[in-house]
Amino acid sequence: MIHSKRRTVLIVFAVMFTAACACPLSLPNLNPLAGAQGTVQALASQVPEGALSTLQAAATMLPEGSVETVMAAAPTLMSEETLKTAQAELGSLSSTEQVPVDIPLPEGDKTVIVATDTQVQFQTTMSLADLTKFYKEKMPANGWRFEDKGSSEKPEDVTLIYKKDDRKATIFITDLTVTRLVGIDIGPE
């Protein structure tokens, strides 16, 4: 499992780099990326524990292809060794291989943001109702027991809590109008 501070550094870097790339270059002598690496490293040392989820949620607002843009420009901003580490970690964060086998993920249209043994985040065009129905059917089929306490369903978001053995899975589904953001936190009960 990748250390959360290293994930945070990558996410902060991606957010800052994409924001810098989005800046208009109306001043030809202005390099919006100058000093980005130092700034990212300084910010990463100041990120409090627990900020990872907030940063990951912010990262979902990045334009499509942002990770690819970051990785394409990264050689000019970091050493070859750091670049290889970043490429490996960004790739492993979006691979669903580490997700526990008893946590179902819908097939089809989804963009995986983070997928580890304790946290999954993805964005999809599935409706809020279809996602809710999917998890209400598939979690019990995988041995999870639904918990009324703490679970809620509102028109704009749904929280579903399940328990299994000594573990707890909290599923957050947020309607972002065009897409839905799904976050699943898996941990001890």
C-alpha positions in Angstrom: 0.0 0.0 0.0 1.3 3.5 -0.9 1.9 5.8 2.0 -0.8 8.4 2.2 1.6 11.3 2.3 3.2 10.2 -1.0 -0.3 10.0 -2.5 -1.0 13.5 -1.2 2.2 14.8 -2.8 1.2 13.4 -6.2 -2.4 14.8 -5.9 -1.2 18.2 -4.9 1.3 18.2 -7.7 -1.4 17.2 -10.2 -3.8 19.9 -9.0 -1.1 22.6 -9.0 0.3 21.5 -12.4 -3.1 21.4 -14.1 -4.0 24.8 -12.6 -0.8 26.2 -13.9 -1.4 24.8 -17.3 -4.9 26.3 -17.4 -3.5 29.8 -16.8 -3.6 32.0 -19.9 -0.2 32.6 -21.3 -1.0 36.2 -22.3 2.4 37.3 -20.9 5.0 35.6 -23.2 7.8 35.8 -20.6 5.7 34.3 -17.8 6.3 30.6 -17.2 3.4 29.5 -15.0 5.3 26.3 -14.0 8.4 28.1 -12.7 9.1 26.8 -9.2 6.2 24.3 -9.2 8.3 21.4 -7.9 9.6 23.4 -4.9 6.1 24.7 -4.2 4.6 21.2 -4.3 7.3 19.8 -2.1 6.8 22.7 0.4 3.0 22.2 0.4 3.2 18.5 0.8 5.2 18.9 4.0 2.4 21.0 5.4 -0.6 18.8 4.4 -2.3 17.6 7.6 -3.3 13.9 7.9 -6.8 13.4 6.7 -6.5 16.0 3.9 -6.1 13.2 1.3 -9.8 12.7 0.7 -10.3 16.4 0.2 -7.5 16.6 -2.3 -8.8 13.5 -4.1 -12.2 15.1 -4.4 -10.7 18.3 -5.7 -8.7 16.2 -8.2 -12.0 14.9 -9.7 -12.7 18.4 -10.9 -9.5 18.4 -13.0 -10.1 18.4 -16.8 -10.0 15.0 -18.5 -6.5 14.0 -19.4 -4.9 16.0 -16.5 -2.8 13.0 -15.3 -1.5 12.5 -18.8 -0.6 16.2 -19.1 1.2 16.1 -15.8 3.2 13.0 -16.8 4.1 14.4 -20.2 5.5 17.6 -18.7 7.0 16.0 -15.6 10.4 15.3 -17.0 11.1 19.0 -17.1 10.1 19.4 -13.5 11.7 16.5 -11.7 14.5 14.0 -11.7 14.3 10.8 -13.7 14.1 8.7 -10.4 11.3 10.9 -9.0 9.5 10.7 -12.4 9.6 6.9 -12.4 8.3 6.7 -8.8 5.4 9.1 -9.7 4.5 7.2 -12.8 4.4 3.9 -10.9 2.4 5.4 -8.0 -0.1 7.2 -10.3 -0.7 4.0 -12.2 -1.1 1.9 -9.1 -3.6 4.3 -7.5 -6.0 3.9 -10.4 -5.7 0.1 -10.7 -8.5 -1.8 -9.1 -6.2 -4.8 -8.2 -5.8 -3.7 -4.5 -9.6 -3.4 -3.9 -10.9 -6.1 -1.6 -12.6 -8.8 -3.6 -15.8 -8.4 -1.6 -16.2 -4.7 -2.5 -18.2 -4.6 -5.8 -17.5 -2.1 -8.5 -20.0 -1.5 -11.3 -19.0 -2.6 -14.8 -18.8 -0.1 -17.6 -18.3 3.6 -17.7 -16.2 4.7 -14.7 -13.0 6.6 -14.1 -11.1 5.2 -11.2 -9.4 7.9 -9.2 -8.1 5.9 -6.3 -8.3 2.2 -5.6 -6.6 0.7 -2.6 -7.5 -1.9 0.1 -8.9 0.9 2.3 -10.3 3.4 -0.1 -11.9 3.5 -3.6 -13.0 6.6 -5.5 -14.4 6.7 -9.0 -16.5 8.9 -11.2 -19.3 7.5 -13.4 -22.2 8.6 -15.5 -24.5 5.9 -13.9 -27.4 7.6 -12.2 -27.6 8.1 -8.4 -30.6 5.7 -8.3 -28.8 3.0 -10.3 -25.6 3.3 -8.1 -27.7 3.1 -5.0 -29.6 0.0 -6.3 -26.3 -1.6 -7.4 -24.7 -1.3 -3.9 -27.9 -2.3 -2.1 -28.0 -5.5 -4.1 -24.3 -6.3 -4.5 -23.0 -5.6 -1.0 -25.3 -8.1 0.8 -24.6 -10.6 -2.0 -20.9 -10.3 -1.0 -21.7 -10.9 2.7 -22.1 -7.3 3.9 -24.9 -6.4 6.4 -26.6 -3.0 5.8 -26.6 -0.6 8.8 -29.5 1.9 9.0 -27.6 4.0 11.6 -25.6 6.6 9.7 -27.0 5.6 6.3 -29.0 8.2 4.4 -30.5 8.9 1.0 -31.1 12.4 -0.2 -31.7 13.7 -3.8 -28.1 14.9 -4.1 -26.2 12.3 -2.2 -26.4 8.9 -0.6 -24.5 7.3 2.3 -24.7 3.6 2.7 -23.0 1.8 5.6 -22.2 -1.9 5.7 -20.5 -4.2 8.2 -18.9 -7.6 7.7 -17.0 -9.5 10.3 -14.8 -6.9 11.9 -14.9 -4.4 9.0 -17.0 -1.5 8.0 -17.6 -0.1 4.5 -19.0 3.4 4.1 -20.2 4.2 0.6 -20.7 7.9 -0.4 -22.4 8.7 -3.7 -22.5 12.3 -4.7 -24.5 13.7 -7.6 -22.3 16.1 -9.6 -25.1 16.8 -12.1 -23.5 15.3 -15.2 -21.6 12.6 -13.3 -21.6 10.9 -9.9 -18.6 10.6 -7.5 -18.5 7.4 -5.5 -16.2 7.1 -2.5 -15.9 3.9 -0.5 -14.0 3.8 2.8 -13.1 0.4 4.1 -11.7 -0.1 7.6 -12.1 -1.7 11.0 -15.5 -1.6 12.6 
